[in-house]
Amino acid sequence: MIRQRELLIRGSEKVIGHYKLLLASAKSEHERELFRQRIEREHRLIRDLQDGLDHRAA
């Protein structure tokens, strides 16, 4: 189960990287806000996954 979480975390980190590239080239404020929201959502997912790892380790 831990490997699956680690895989999901790495995947979310890659997604964040892609969204950051898109954010840098966004053409409108609407696009920038959309990418910021998606980056934040991925950060929340990572935190939730890491919290799950922390609870299992305790």
C-alpha positions as CSV (number, residue, x, y, z in Angstrom):
1,M,0.0,0.0,0.0
2,I,2.9,2.4,0.8
3,R,4.3,1.9,-2.7
4,Q,1.0,2.8,-4.2
5,R,0.9,6.0,-2.2
6,E,4.4,6.9,-3.1
7,L,3.6,6.3,-6.8
8,L,0.5,8.6,-6.4
9,I,2.6,11.3,-4.7
10,R,5.2,11.2,-7.5
11,G,2.5,11.4,-10.1
12,S,1.0,14.4,-8.4
13,E,4.4,16.1,-8.2
14,K,4.8,15.6,-12.0
15,V,1.3,17.0,-12.6
16,I,2.2,20.0,-10.5
17,G,5.3,20.5,-12.7
18,H,3.2,20.4,-15.8
19,Y,0.7,22.9,-14.4
20,K,3.5,25.2,-13.4
21,L,4.7,25.2,-17.0
22,L,1.2,25.9,-18.2
23,L,0.8,28.7,-15.6
24,A,4.0,30.3,-16.9
25,S,2.6,30.4,-20.4
26,A,-1.0,31.2,-19.6
27,K,-2.6,33.8,-21.9
28,S,-5.3,35.1,-19.5
29,E,-5.9,35.7,-15.9
30,H,-8.7,33.1,-16.1
31,E,-6.2,30.4,-17.3
32,R,-3.7,31.5,-14.5
33,E,-6.3,31.1,-11.8
34,L,-7.4,27.7,-13.2
35,F,-3.8,26.4,-13.1
36,R,-3.3,27.8,-9.6
37,Q,-6.4,26.0,-8.4
38,R,-5.3,22.8,-10.0
39,I,-1.8,23.1,-8.4
40,E,-3.3,23.7,-5.0
41,R,-5.6,20.7,-5.5
42,E,-2.6,18.5,-6.3
43,H,-0.8,19.9,-3.2
44,R,-3.8,18.9,-1.0
45,L,-3.8,15.4,-2.5
46,I,-0.1,15.1,-1.7
47,R,-0.7,16.2,1.9
48,D,-3.6,13.8,2.3
49,L,-1.5,10.9,1.0
50,Q,1.5,11.9,3.2
51,D,-0.8,12.1,6.2
52,G,-2.0,8.6,5.4
53,L,1.7,7.4,5.4
54,D,2.4,9.2,8.7
55,H,-0.6,7.6,10.4
56,R,0.4,4.1,9.2
57,A,4.0,4.6,10.4
58,A,2.9,5.6,13.9
